[in-house]
Every structure is written in structure tokens, then in C-alpha cells.
């Protein structure tokens, strides 16, 4: 079981987990057979499941609401320059 934060991209968490597998199991690369790879993976899984705890996020839904409110206020004060109309220049006749 892999504990993933509820507000994080699950794909990022999977990538982090496989990075751990790469560094802790695969990188030594001194295997004598597939059974040894399987044993190392099983040992990592057991150790990981014994020590892993759910992550307690400090960024709450109230913090998110506050952030979105501040962003909306800033957007209302500062018009987006990408949406401003360019002045029409007179053409030569």
C-alpha cells in the first residue's frame, strides 16, 4: 500500500515511489538472478509498509479558498494584458 496525500497528483507520488525503488533496490545492480531482485523488492515493500505513515497536509481547504479569493481580487484589479485591445493604426490612403 502506498499512502498518497489527498491534494497531490497521484502520478507524482508514484514517480517518487519508483525513484525510491530505483535508489534502494535496482541501483546496486549486482543481482545473481531474478529471485534476488524479487527478494529485494519484497524486503523493500515490507520495510516501506512498516514505516510509512499518511502525510498530514498543512494546506487546508480554508487556505485554498483564501488563496482563490486573493487571486480573484488581484485579477479584478489588474486587467490581463493579453486581453487588452491593440490600438488601430490609421492606414495610408
N, C-alpha and C positions, 0 to 999 in steps of 0.2 A: 504494500500500500504506500502511495506517495501522497503526503499531505501538501495540498496546494492552497495558497491564500485565495480567498474568495474574490478579491478585487484585482488579481494579477492575471495576465494572459496564461492560460494553461500550457500553451506551447512553450513559452519562456521557461516555465517550471520543468517541463520535460527536457528541454535543452540543458538546463542546469543539472538535472539528474544524470543525463548521459555524459555530461562533462565530468561528473564525479566518477562514473563508471570508467571512463577513459583514463583518468588520472590514477585511480585506485586499483583497477583490475587489469586493464588492457596494456597500459604503458610499459610495465616491466617486460612484456613480450618475451618471456623466457619459458614458454609453455612446452611441455614434452608431449602433450596430446590434448584432445578436446575435453577429456574428462577433467583435466586440471583446470581448464577455463571454466567449465561448469561448476567445479568445486569453489573456485574463487568468486564467481558470481553469486553462488548460493550463500557463501560466507558474508559477502558484502551486503546482500539483501537482509540476512538475519541481523547483522550489526546495525544496519541503517534503520530497520524496523524497530529495534530495541531502543535506539537513541533519538529518533526523530519525534518532534512534537509539533502540533499545529502552531503556525505563526500567528501572533496576536498583532493585527494591524492597528496602528495609532490613528490612521486617517479614517474618520467616521463618515457616515452619510451626512451628518450635520456639517462636517468640514467640506464635503463635496458641494452641498447646497450653498454654503457661504462662498466658495470659490466660483461657482457658476454665476451667482448673483453679482459678484465683483466683476467678472468678465463681461457680463451683460451691461453693467453700468459703464464700464470703460468703452465698450463698443458704441454705446449711445452717445458718449461724449466725443469720441474720436471717429469721424466717418472713415470708412475703409477707402484708401486712395485708389484701390483697384476698381472701385465702382463709380468714381467721380468721372464726369463727362469732360472730355478734352475740348478746349475752345475750337470753334470752327474758324479756320483762317479764310479770309477772302481769296477768291481765285482771280487770276489775271484775266482780263477780258480782251 
